[in-house]
Amino acid sequence: MNEHQLKQSVEEYIAGDYDECVNHNLSMRMDVDKAQDIIAGVTGTLICHEVEVEDEDGNPVMALLPKRFAPAVAKVAKKVTLADLLAKKANKPADKEVKLNEAEPPVVATKRTAKVK
């Protein structure tokens, strides 16, 4: 629900209209093709925008209304079992000892070889 609906819901709750206070939902229109792509329980992003509307008394108020819904894109995950991970680790050779290559000290040039213009 948006902020305006939340305020209405609180007022209805205080007044004891419990059935009405939970009956404020955001709704939006969309093409049938797009609606068929959305299934119950799908995750995604509801993109909203603010619109100036009038309340019951004719006063202008800002309302947050849904503009579109972008479902989250699912990626196929690689199936891995604990048995596979343990078998892979058992067949892996032991970590090799790291040996540092001792480099010779750098040679410092005593004469400048490049000309500066």
C-alpha positions in Angstrom: 0.0 0.0 0.0 1.1 3.6 -0.5 1.4 6.2 2.2 -2.2 7.6 1.6 -3.6 4.1 1.9 -1.6 3.4 5.0 -3.1 6.5 6.7 -6.6 5.4 5.7 -5.9 1.9 7.0 -4.8 3.3 10.4 -7.9 5.5 10.7 -10.1 2.5 9.8 -8.3 0.4 12.4 -8.8 3.0 15.1 -12.5 3.2 14.2 -12.8 -0.6 14.5 -13.3 -1.3 10.8 -10.9 -4.2 10.8 -12.2 -5.7 7.5 -11.8 -2.4 5.7 -8.3 -1.5 7.1 -6.7 -4.6 5.5 -8.4 -4.0 2.1 -6.0 -1.4 0.6 -3.8 -2.9 -2.1 -1.8 -1.4 -4.9 -3.1 -2.5 -8.3 -2.1 -1.8 -11.9 -3.1 -2.4 -15.4 -0.9 -4.3 -17.8 -1.1 -6.3 -21.0 -2.5 -9.9 -20.7 0.8 -11.2 -22.2 2.8 -9.5 -19.4 0.4 -10.6 -16.7 0.7 -14.2 -17.8 4.4 -14.1 -17.3 3.9 -13.1 -13.6 2.9 -16.0 -11.3 1.9 -15.9 -7.7 4.9 -15.6 -5.4 7.3 -14.4 -8.1 10.0 -12.0 -6.9 10.9 -8.8 -8.8 10.7 -5.1 -8.6 7.6 -3.0 -8.5 8.4 0.3 -10.1 6.2 3.1 -8.8 5.7 6.8 -9.5 4.1 9.7 -7.6 0.9 11.1 -8.9 -1.2 14.0 -7.5 -4.7 12.8 -6.7 -7.6 14.2 -4.8 -8.7 12.8 -1.4 -12.3 12.4 -0.3 -12.5 16.1 0.5 -11.2 17.2 -2.9 -7.8 18.2 -1.5 -4.7 17.3 -3.7 -2.5 14.7 -2.2 0.5 12.8 -3.6 -0.1 9.1 -4.2 2.5 6.5 -5.0 1.1 4.3 -7.8 2.6 1.3 -9.5 3.9 1.9 -13.0 5.3 -1.5 -14.0 6.6 -4.8 -12.6 9.9 -6.3 -13.6 10.2 -10.0 -12.6 13.5 -11.1 -11.4 15.4 -13.2 -13.9 16.1 -16.7 -12.7 19.5 -18.3 -13.5 20.0 -22.1 -13.8 22.1 -23.1 -10.9 24.6 -26.0 -11.1 23.5 -28.9 -8.9 26.1 -29.9 -6.4 25.9 -32.4 -3.6 28.0 -32.7 -0.5 29.2 -36.1 -1.6 30.5 -34.6 -4.9 32.4 -31.9 -3.0 33.9 -34.3 -0.6 35.0 -36.7 -3.4 36.5 -33.8 -5.3 38.4 -32.6 -2.2 39.7 -36.2 -1.5 41.1 -36.5 -5.0 42.8 -33.1 -5.0 46.5 -33.3 -4.5 47.9 -31.6 -1.4 48.7 -28.0 -1.7 52.3 -27.5 -2.9 54.6 -25.6 -0.7 55.2 -22.1 -2.0 58.8 -21.3 -2.7 59.9 -17.8 -3.0 62.3 -17.0 -5.8 65.1 -14.9 -4.4 65.7 -12.2 -6.9 69.1 -10.5 -7.3 69.2 -6.9 -6.0 68.2 -4.4 -8.7 71.0 -2.8 -10.7 71.1 0.9 -10.4 72.3 2.8 -13.5 74.9 5.4 -12.8 74.6 7.2 -16.1 71.5 8.6 -17.6 70.8 6.8 -20.9 67.9 8.9 -22.2 68.2 12.4 -23.5 65.8 15.0 -22.0 64.6 17.7 -24.4 
